[in-house]
C-alpha cells in the first residue's frame, strides 16, 4: 500500500475520533514525530466512516494513533488514510487487537485491554478467540483483574507464575497460600529461583498491597522511616520465631519416635514378635539414627 494507491485519501485530522486511546512513552512518541518530519509518513492510517457523525467527527480511527498524533504535533491539517467500512464495535475491537499484537506493553496494560473487551460484552470464549489466547488464561486474567491483583498479574505475564496458582493465591488466606505453593512445588510448576521470586512477590503483596503505585517508586521514593523499619523488623522477627518453633516441634516429634523405637528394640519379646512376623529388619537410615542415640 502506497500513498499513490487509489484507496488512500487525504482527510482532515480534526474529523477523526480515536475510539481506543492509549498513552505512549514520550521518548518513543518523539521518535515517531521526528521520523515523520524527516522522511514523511510511510504507511497511511486506517479509518472507518461513522454512520452518524458526532461533534464534527466523521471517522473512527481503526489503527494509527501514533501517526495521527504525530501529524497533530507537526501542525498538519490532513493525513493520508485508508477508509474502510467497519461497524463501530468492530472498529474498537480491531484497534484494541492491533494494540495487543503490535506493541510490547506493560503487563497490566495488556490485562486491562482484555478486561475492556469483557466490559464491552464479550465472553471469555470470544475474547480468547479474538486475541488468540487460551480460554483458561483469559478466565484467570479476568478473575485477577476483578480483584485488583496487579502484582500477581505481572508475575503471570512474565512467565514466573502459572495463572492457576495465581488464582489460588488471590483466593486464599496465609495458610491457603502456603498450601498452593507446596502443591506447585510438588507438581514442579514452581521450583528453585521461580519459587523464591514468587515468595518475594507474596511478601510485597502483603506489605505494599495488591496494586502497583507507578511513579512513587521512582519520583517520590523516600528513605524508610524509623516506624516502618521497626515494623519490618518485628514482622521478620515474628516470622523467624515461628520457623524456629515449628523446627523445634518437628525435632521433638522425631526424637520421641526414634527414642520409642530404640526402647522397643531393647525388649526381647518385641524382637521375637517382629521375627515371627518377618519384620525384624529396619531401613538403613532409621537403624543408623538409632545407633546415634
Secondary structure, DSSP 8 states (H G I E B T S, - for coil): --TTSTTEEEEEGGGEE-SS-----HHHHHHHHHHHHHH--SS-EEEEEEEEEETTEEEEEEE-HHHHHHHHHTT-SEEEEEEE---HHHHHHHHHHHHHHHS---HHHHHHHHHHHHHTT--HHHHHHHTT--HHHHHHHHHHHHTT-HHHHHHHHTTSS-HHHHHHHHT--HHHHHHHHHHHHHTTSS-HHHHHHHHHHHHHHHHH-SS--TTTTTTS-----HHHHHHHHHHHHHHHHHHHHHHHHHHHHHHHHHHHHHHHTT-HHHHHHHHHTT-----HHHHHHHHH-
